[in-house]
Amino acid sequence: MNGTMRVLKQNYSKAPYFTVASLSKDPFFSSWGGPRIVMFLTRECKKKNPMIERIAQGSYCFLKEIKGTGIRYGTPTSEYVRSRYMGTEKKPIGYISGLSFLNGLGLSDDIPGTIEIVSNIEKSRGRIIEIGSSRYYLRKPYVKVTKENVFVLPIVDMLARSKIKETMDAKPAIEAWFKKNSVTETQIRKTYDSLPRGVKRKVGLEELLYGTMEG
């Protein structure tokens, strides 16, 4: 293993993924520049017994090996997507929205062809990307996703973008979601107050407050 790969493995082998952008900020690689980093990673991925693989454009991971088998595998697409676009429980940066979220609430049984994710790292109003065999629709949030609002904003999306709030069927689902995630009236009111004016016009505070822990 050459010195460059040794440094790369030492710093990034335990992470679910690393990016060209993150390497560009690394003291070891900072003088390389993006094109040289991409060239190096591409070459490493094409070796007969590679240690790393490309997950998506600009994103890579170290291959892990099942002991005693010689079988190697990369970071699963779902794990990469959660880590990159949704963050962690302690520091969330995004959430599932759209039809997939409605399925989780039991308000739809349609199978989405594209999984919608709202994420702080996305700057566009909406774009489709493909990772492996899956398609994702990414868009920026109405307000920055935080630990305090990550369970409120998916409901805001649902009420702002569909007519489901006009039916009584949605209320038990909203109540169950908020109770499951211990969402309080204070969190809901703070999230609502932070929303853009146009979104507030579409979302009723009454629907958001239905069945909360405090009311």
ABEGO torsion letter per residue (X at the ends): XBAAAAAAAAAAAABABBBAAAAAABAAAAAAEAAAAAAAAAAAAABABBABBBABBGBBBBBBBBBGAGBBBBBBAAAAAAAAAAEBAABBABBBBEAAAAAAAGABABBBABBBBBBAABABAEBBBBBEABBBBBBBBABBBBAAAAAAAAAAAAAAABAAAABAAAAAAAAAAAAAAGBBAAAAAAAAAABBAAAAAABBAAAAABGBAAX
